Amino acid sequence: ASFDGTARVWDENDALKAELTGHKAGITCLLVHNNMLYTGSDDFTIRLWDNSPAFVCSFEGHEDSVYNLTVWQSQVTSCSKDGTIKVWNEKGNATKTLKPSDTPIYCLVVKDQMLYCGAYDGSIFVYDTSGSMVKQMKGHDGVVFSLCVHGDLLLSGAGDKTIRMWDRNYNEKGQMAGHAGVVSALVSHEGMVFSASYDKTIRMWAPSGEFKKELTPGHDNLVLSLAVNRGRLISGSADSTLRVWG
């Protein structure tokens, strides 16, 4: 996905298969669910694509940029700069809207059926399956840009350049510190934690929080995203490249 408003589909040989167009602004997030692709955008919409890939329909309802997508209780769930979290049915209708505060919501992750939401004010809001907020976790001094689950821990990355580790009782258990810029993405892979940052680096950490190594050669600009596909770590950057790590 790209700020140019397109999404590109690559085959198992890393060859370009298709380019998806239609968004009127940059694409901020991707989600694959039930063999379908969902793309969220700065144009306030989510677009659904089948595995052809062909455009199916547009999900409309957010009033600002869509920042992240996940699956919660078998339904696609989105968060937005407008401060809301929306749960959608397969027809593109919002079945539930949550608004934890007046702050933009940047990221989502599901752990033990609970929905965790990272916010602009540094909070992490937690919702149970009924849609009730059960906790507001505080600790970060900047925007929470990324969340991931690693074993029994929730990990959060933020604008304060730290990664924080939280237990099932919502208590902070430690920090991973060392990035010189915003921590933009986190992923758990092969028993380790990988973090991406605006400092152009990707770092690997042990579950204990111990720094292990920096992946090289690095990107030439901000590292914006991380994903795992077919057992490989993939990073996306503002240098307009994807890198596949063995």
NORTANOR-V39070 format. One record per backbone hydrogen bond with DSSP energy under -0.5 kcal/mol. CO is the residue of the C=O (numbers start at 1). NH is the residue of the N-H. If there is no record, write none. Layout:
co;nh
CO;NH
CO;NH
This chain:
co;nh
2;5
2;27
5;23
6;2
7;20
9;17
9;18
11;14
15;11
18;9
19;21
20;7
23;22
26;28
26;42
29;40
31;33
31;38
33;36
36;33
37;49
38;31
39;47
40;28
40;29
41;44
41;66
44;62
45;41
46;59
47;39
48;56
48;57
49;37
50;53
54;50
57;48
58;60
59;46
65;67
65;81
68;79
70;72
70;77
72;75
75;72
76;88
77;70
78;86
79;67
79;68
80;83
80;105
83;101
84;80
85;98
86;78
87;95
87;96
88;76
89;92
92;60
93;89
93;95
96;87
98;85
104;106
104;120
107;118
109;116
111;114
114;111
114;116
115;127
116;109
117;125
118;106
118;107
119;122
119;144
122;140
123;119
124;137
125;117
126;134
126;135
127;115
128;131
132;128
135;126
137;124
143;145
143;159
146;157
148;155
150;153
153;150
154;166
155;148
156;164
157;145
157;146
158;161
158;183
161;178
161;179
162;158
163;176
164;156
165;173
165;174
166;154
167;170
171;167
174;165
175;177
176;163
182;184
182;198
185;196
187;194
189;192
192;189
193;205
194;187
195;203
196;184
196;185
197;200
197;223
200;219
201;197
202;215
203;195
204;212
204;213
205;193
206;209
210;206
213;204
222;224
222;238
225;236
227;234
229;232
232;229
233;245
234;227
235;243
236;224
236;225
237;240
241;237
243;235
243;245
245;233
